[in-house]
Amino acid sequence: MLILASASPRRRELLGYVNSNFAAISLDLDESLPPDTPPREGAEILALRKARAAAQIRPGDTVIGADTIVALDGVIYGKPEDTADAFRILRALSGREHTVYTGVAIVGPSGERVFSEATAVRFIELSDAQISAYITTGDPMDKAGAYGIQGRGALFVSGITGDFYNVMGLPVCRLAAELASL
């Protein structure tokens, strides 16, 4: 059976595009990284940590773990701790291009496979009022980089280079190819 090691409704939706026959399990794991971990490597480390933990619960199944990291100038911007942190993150991203990395790990009877995708995202210049209004929706609070491109956060995005679904949390095209090659 295919297992998604994620509580994210976005990842569940996206995996459904690839394969509708899967189960999802939620894990409470340490998502800290060693200091100075490069963003792409960090996304892969966390994805593998999630997949391995779920594989312990579901031995014999094929488990997918994923983690998304937003980075600007080498600095990782995770999920905001509170509204002030969300404001700080969105202010930093305003008018700039950042990179979204999603690491994916597939762990199962045939071994382990880890990969990641990177997508460049350009933001418009944001006013304090725009940032505050967005924060009041609650949307930024559970998302890396304090925004969701699939929702109201799309209003800030002037363009992307790469996989749109990667920014949502799962590089669908690459994952489909990797699963097909198993």
GIHUDA-V976885 format. One line per field, one symbol per residue. ss: DSSP state (H for helix, E for strand, L for the rest). burial: # if it has 24 or more other ideal C-beta (glycine too) atoms within 12 Angstrom, else .. Layout:
BEGIN
ss->???
burial->???
END
This chain:
BEGIN
ss->LEEEELLLHHHHHHHHHHLLLEEEELLLLLLLLLLLLLHHHHHHHHHHHHHHHHHHHLLLLEEEEEEEEEEELLEEELELLLHHHHHHHHHHHLLLEEEEEEEEEEEELLEEEEEEEEEEEEELLLLHHHHHHHHHLLHHHHLELLLLLLLHHHHHEEEEELLHHHHHLLLHHHHHHHHHLL
burial->.#####.#.###.##..##..#.##.#.#.#.#...#.#################..#..############...#####.....##.######.#############...############..#...##..##...###.########..#..##..#.###########.##..##...
END
